[in-house]
């Protein structure tokens, strides 16, 4: 056994401790059972499908105990997991196949038709998860499975993220990144082996692995697995399982607030909730605080961490809008366009260095060179730091638009809009304008029972923003489009104005 095999270690230290409770399959696995299954599955993939260190294993499936077993297999063998968004089209999956050339594609039965339409070649093995699960049941594993040649810098995942060229980029996620992210997370959140979380984030998102699942597995804690989000079910499980920590994006936390079970749910076992992906509105923070739930917001990205900053729950209201301060072992700086570090209060691009940074994008040296300069990963996020060292996201560099020669950051305008008592959701994009070059267009979803006029919203913006920042156009829609992680999909909004 090598030091990268976390499940193998806990199978020795706490063999009878529950590692996984899978509510979809009604399966509960101790660390000993999880390790045994991983050894069996590793042997199957090695002997039946000829997978070895460095081979890519693409997976098209919902999150489950089998996925976590595959994670343990990857830690033991050096096989690289490639989780795929099962909502992609055949054409989009074909691109991922051509980019990472998987040795094997593993699919859940409900996604068989999707996978079978792809152009995987004859060199790619294809199997369904049910077949492998049945093979594992009667398998006798070998004891020489862990690969002693594994190194900290070997890839563990290829996680695909949106690309500025319109094509996804496969961020390499190494064993080194996994380790330091786990250490940072445990230090920041005081994670212990008695912790239990409920996970309902998808496996194709770094948050579905590395916000809480892998740090908790590193600590020998317990993970409850849901294959998809359901507000009522989450509240019920948080109560019945006496969960201690939970994380979600603002959209899902808002849906939980609106659940009929919210008021009566006993969440007294929870130390705090984590929120990420985008800023959580102050009103939502207030509602959760009234419930006795402390909120910790943070910042992360697929290519680094992902747990990069954390706002302590005691500062949730005092530092509203902040993503907190960098976690323990995070190297960071804010730089201007000349690469010079900016002063407190000035806007600069957030750059990250050290052990948490990806070595690059799979089979994409151009994107790697654009993102990593002199060892620093350039996030493209524009931020400012106050005198106490707290960071505030101003906007994405590529989201910024220029109106009449002035930089406009949509996130700043959105924060003002969301502070209006009648607005439920808001998103701002830049649109072309003959006079000013670009102007803002706001898409707004109104709270039930409220009917504010456009003039009221415009006057509210004028009161709180410089005139050039006030959107020229306002469009009221029932719900803003979301992506698979619950974030507002601005690409979809932009398509509405083309």
N, C-alpha and C positions, 0 to 999 in steps of 0.2 A: 504494500500500500504506500502511495506517495502522499505528500501533504496537501495535494489539491483535491483529494477525495473526501469531502466533508461528510457525506452520508455514511461512507465506510467507517469514519471515525466515530460518529454518533451511534452506529450499530454496536460499537464496542462499549462506549461510555454509558449510553441510555437505550439499550436495545428494546425495551418495552414501552418507551415513551411514544405517544402518537405523533407522527410527523405530518400526516395528511389525512384530512377528512373530506372525501369527495362526495358532495351532496347530489351530484348528477348520477353517479353510478352506485351510490349508497355504499361506498367502499371506504374502510378505514385502515390505514397502514401505519404500523409502528416503524421506528427507524430500522429495526432488524428486517422487517418484511420489505420495506422500501429498498434496502440495500440488497437483499436476496433477489428481488425482482430485477433490479438494475444489473446485477451480475448475470442473471439468466438472459436478459434482453441483450446485454453486451455480447454474450457468447453467440446468441442467435444472429445478430447483425454481423458479427465477425465470421462465423463459420458458414451460415446459410446465404448471406448476401455479400460477403467479401469486403465489408467496410473496414477501414483502418484509419489510423491517425491522419487527419488532414482532409478526409473525404467529407463532402457536404451531404447532410441529410435534411431534405426539405420536408416540412410538416404542414399539412393543410388540415387543421382540426381545431376544435374549441379547446380551451384550457381544461386540464384534467389531471388526475393522479398519474396517468400514463405520460403526460408531458413532463411532469416533475421527475418521473423515472428516467425519461430520456435525458433530462438535465444531468442526473447522476451518471448515466452512461457516458455522456460527453466529458464529465470530469474524470472518469476512469480511463477513457480510451483515446481522447483527443479528437474524436469525431466532432465535426462542427455542425451545430444545429442551425437550421434556417427556417424560422417560423414565418408562415405566409398568411397574409390577410385573406380569409376565405370569402370576403366580399368582393375581391378583385375579379375583373373579367378574365376570360381565357387569354386574351391578347396581353393583358398586363402580367399574368403569371408566366406566359411564354417569355416575356422579356427577362423576368427574374431567373428562369431556367437557363436562358442563354448567357446571363451574366455570371451566375455562380456554378453552372454545370454540376448539378447534384448527382451523386452516385446512386441515390435512392430518393424516391418520393413516397412518403407515408401519408395516407389520407384517412379521414373519418368517413364512414360509409355514406353519410348524407352529402358529402362533397365528391362522391365518385364521378358523377357525370361531368363536373367541372374539370377534374384532373384528367379524365380520359380524353377530353377534347384538346388538351395541350399537345405541344409538339415534342414531348420528351422522346429522345432517341432510344435506339435498341440497347445502348450501354447503360441506361438508367433503369434500375429495378423499381417496380411499383407495387405497393402492398397496402392493404387496409389495416387500420389499428386493431380491429376485432381479431384478425388472423394472428397478429403478433401477440395479443393478449392471451389467446388460447394456447399459443406455443409456449408462453412463459409459464403457464400453470403446471405443466408436466415436465419442465426442463430441469435437468441436473446441471448446475453451473460449474465451471472450472475456477480454480483459485488463482490462476495466473493472469486474470483479465486486466487489472490496472497496468497501464503502460508507464514504465519507469522512465521513459525518455521524454515524458511531457515536461514542458517548460512554462514558466509564468507568462511568457510572451506569446504562447500559442493561442490561436483564436478558439473561443468557446461558442460564440454565436456570430452569425451575420444577420444584422437587424436592418431591414430596409426602411429608409426614411425618404421623404419627398425631396426631389432635386430641383434646383433652379432652372435646369434645362428642360424640365418636363419629364425626365426619366428618374426613377428611384435610384438612390445610392445605397449600397450595402455597407453599413458601418461595421467594421470588425470590433468585436467585443472580446477581450482577452481574459485569461485567468487572473492576470495581474489587476486589471480593471475591476473584476468581480471582487477580489479580495479587499482592495482598498475602498471600494464603494461600501462594502459590508462593514468594514471597520469604522468608516466615517458615519454611517447610518446608526450603528450601535452606540457610538459615542454621543451623537446628537440626540438620539431618541431614547437613550437608556434602555435598549432592548435587552431582555433577559430570557433564559430558557423557559420560564413559566408563561411567556407571552403567547397569545393566540390572536390571529387575525382572520378576517373573512376576505378572500380575494375574489373579485369579479371582473378584474381587468383582463383583456385578451392577451394571449401569449405572443402575438405579433408586435406588441408594443413593449418597449423597454420597461415601462412602469409595471407591466404584468409580470415581470420577473424581478426587477432590481430595485424597486422602491421598498417592498417589504418581503416578498417571498424568499429571495436568496439571502438577504441579511438574517431573516428568522431561521432559515435552515442552517446557516453558519453558527447560530447560537443554540441549535438544538431545540427550537420552539415548535409550535404547531400551527399549520395553515389549514383553514377551511376553504375548500375550492368550490366556487360557483362557475358554471360554464357561461353565464351571461348575467347582466345586471337586472335585478328586479327590486324596486324600492321596498315593497312590503316584506319580501323574503329576507333581504339584508337586515332590516330592522328586527325581524323575528329571530334570525340567527345570532345577531349581535347580543340579543337578550338571552336566548336559550343556551348559547355556548359560553356565556360570560366572557366575551371577547375583551381584550385589553387595549387594542390599538386597531385603527382602521384608516384606510386612505381612499380618496376618490377625487374626481374632478368636480369643479363647481356645479356643473349641470346635474350630476348624479346626487350631490349633496342637497341641491335644491329640490330634486324629485323626492328625496327622503323627507324633507321638511313638509312637502305637500301630501305625503301619505296619510291616510286615515289612521294608521297605526302609530304615527309619530308621538302624539300627546301621551299615550299610555305606555309606550315602550320603556322598559326599565334598562337604562344604559349606564347604570351606576358602576359597572366594572370597567368602563372605558377610561383610560388615562387621558387620551386625546385623539382627535381626528387629524389626519394630514390632508392637505389640499394642494393640488398642483395643476399645471397645465395652463392656467390663466388665473387672474386675480379673483378672489372670492369677494362678492359685494359685502359691504359693511352690514347691511340689513341681515344677510344670512349669518354672518358671524354673531350678531346680536341674538338671533333666534337660537342658534346652537348653544351660546353661552347661557341663555335663560334655561336651557335644558340641562345645564351642568356639563356640557361637552366643551372642552378647550380645543381651540383650532390652531394648528401649526401649518403655516403656509411655507412653500419653498419653491425652488427653481431647479430644473435639471434639463438635460437633453440627451438624446440617444448616443451621441458621439463621445460624451464625457460624463462620467459618473454612473448613473444619472443624478444621484443625490448631491447637489453642489452647494446650495445654500439652504438655510432654515431660519424661519422667524419664530422665535420662542413664543409659546402660547401666552405668556404674560405680557408680551408686546403686541398682541394681535390687534388691539384697538389703538394703543398709543402710537404704533407705527403702521397704521392702516395704509395699504398700498405698497408696503415694502415686502421684498422677498427675503429679508433678513440679512444675515452675514454669512460669509463662506464657512463651510464646515471645516473640521479640524485639519485634515490633510489636503486641503485644496489650495493650489497656487493660482492666484488671479490678479488681474490688473484691468484698468480702464484706460484705453488709449484713444488719441485723436487720429485724424486721417494721416498724420505724419509719423504715427507710431509712438508718440510721446505720451507719457502718463498724464492724465488730467487731474486737476485739483478737486477737492470736495465741492459739490454743487454743480460741477461742469459735466456735460454729457460726453461719454466716450463709449467705444465698443468694448464689450466684455470679452476678455481673452483668458484662456485657462491653460495651465501647464501641469506637468508632473505625471504621477502614476495613473491618474484617472483618465488620461487622454487616449483616444483610439489611435492605433498606429496608422489608420487611414481607411479608405473605402476599397472594398474588394474589386479588383480588376478595373480601377478607375484612378490612375495616377494623376490625371489633370485635376479632378475634384479634390484629391488629397493635397496637392500642392497649393491649391487655392485656399484651402481651409487651415492648413498647418504651416505656419511661417516662423522659422527659427525656433521650432519646438513649441510654439504657442498656438492653440486652437482658437481661431477667430469665430466666435459664435454668431456674429451678425446681429446680436442684440445690443441695442443702445441703452445705456444705463447711467445713473448718477449715484454718487455716494454722499451721504450726509456727514456731518462732523463726528457722529458716533460710529461711523463705519457701516451703517445700514444701506443696503442697495435698493434702488427703485428702477424697475424696467420702464424706460420711456417708450420704446417701441422696437420692432424689428427694423433693421436698417433697410431692408427691401420693402417694408410696408410704408415707410415714410414717403410722403409726396411733397412736392414743392409748389406752393400757391403764391403767385406774384413775387417770387424770389424768397419767400419765407418757408422754412421747413415746418411741416405739419406732421405730428405723430398721432396716428389714429387712436392709440391706446389712451392718450391723454384726454381726447375728446370723448371717448367711450366711458371713461371714469366719471366725467361730468354728467353724461346722459344717464348713467346707471344710478346716479344720486337723486334723480328726479323721482318723486314718490309714485308716479304712474307708470314708469317704465320697467318692464320685466327683463328684457334683453336688448342689447344694442351692439351694432357693429358699424364701423366707418371704413370706407375705402375711398381712394382718390379716383376721380373721373376727369376726363379731358374737358377743357374749357377754353374757348377762343380768346377770352380776355386775360385770364389768370394762368393759363397753362394747364393747371389742374385745380380742382376744388373738391371738397368733401361731399360724399353722399352717405347719409346715415340710414341704416335699416333698423327699424324699431319694432319690438313686440310689446304690446301694452298689457298691463295686468288686468285680469278679469274685473269687470264692473267699472273700469275707468275709461273715460273718453276725452282725453286732452286734445285740443286743437293743435294743428301744426304751429300756429303762431305762438302758442304758449310754450311749446318745446323750443322754438327758435329764440324766444325772449329769454328763456332760462339759460340757454347756451351763451347768449350775448352778455348776460349778467356774470357768467363765470369764466368766460374765455375771451382771449383777444379776438378781434373781429375776423382776422384772416383764418382763424381756426374753426369758426362756426360753419357747419355744413351748409352748402347752398341748397342741397336737396334732402328731403326727408321722405322715406317710404315706409309705410306701416304694413307689416305682414304678421300673420298669425304666429308663426314659429320660425326662428332663424335656422337655416340648415346646419347640421352637425356632421362631423366626421366620426369615425368608429370609436374614438376615445372620448367623445362628448364635447370636443371643442367646436366653436363656431367655425364653419367652413367658409372662409373668405373667398376661396377660389370659386365656389359655387355662387356666391353673391356677385362676384365680378362678371360671371357668365350672364347674369341677369341684365347687365347694362351694355352688353356687346351688341 
